[in-house]
Amino acid sequence: MIRSLFIATILSTFPLQAATLPELSAKEWMGCWIGHGQNEFDYSVLAKDAKGTLYPKVRGKSGWAQAGLHDKFQIFFILEELKGGTWTRIGIKEDAFETTQVASSEVAACELVATYDSGSKARIRHRFERRNLVLSTVLEHKATENPTRVGILIMTPEIYRVEKMKKVPTEDELKKLMKDDEIKAVRVDGKSFKFKLHEQVILSDEKLLAEGATEFSVESKRYGGKPTRFAAVEKDGGKILFKQSKPLYEIFSATWYPAEGKVPAKGSELVIEF
């Protein structure tokens, strides 16, 4: 018994290193390293590539359930280098993860270190709170002379799959369908914006949010009419940059970067609130 406890203690203090993260075998979390469920959302991290998947949940007659199969926010932990004046995405290297956290669906917090193709490393942390998911990324090791930044890329769901409908709705029908659905954002200079989901706007427009936002939220009746909000724990803790080529009710990306020189303990974390 003492020997078993000793071995368990030793294993818990050294990083587990493998081509993938440890993997859950439970059916509902198959292929995941971490699974977490609560009333407002389900969240998981894939063992293979550390991609996060966040499902908003709605309350119905039979209780809380995921809004739908396609209603998921996909979350990627990215590293970029400035090359020739352009920020270039660096992929995660295979056989690239270190963690002391075993596969689990019952954790309050967890972290891993990912190694990227350049050799740089980033520490990625998760913390689960009531109705909140808190994330952070820190550059653990810089393997290049190029400026390097780490971030959290969020791909929004295709809230309304218009192209899959039997009849493509008119502009008036879209407006009626998406009534009260909206995107809200606060620009880095403090100016607030509100966009109806059916509006023909590009978030990254120079007159809108090209310089970035400190927070944004998605609110739709399809998700129970409550907002899903993304923001730094502190207002000066980071900024969000948008990339969009389709209408707001389809998919767009929002990438959060922590503020330079700030650490998670000082407010440089991304909180996702329901």
Secondary structure by P-SEA (a helix, b strand, c coil): caaaaaaaaaaaaccccccccccccccccccccbbbbcccbbbbbbcccbbbbbbbbbbcccccccccccbbbbbbbccccccccccccccccccccccccccccccccccbbbbccccbbbbbbbbbcccbbbbbccccccccccbbbbbbbbbbccccccccccccccaaaaaaaacccbbbbbcccbbbbbbcccccccccccccccccccccbbbbccccccccccccccccccbbbbbbccccccbbbbbbbcccccccccccbbbbcc
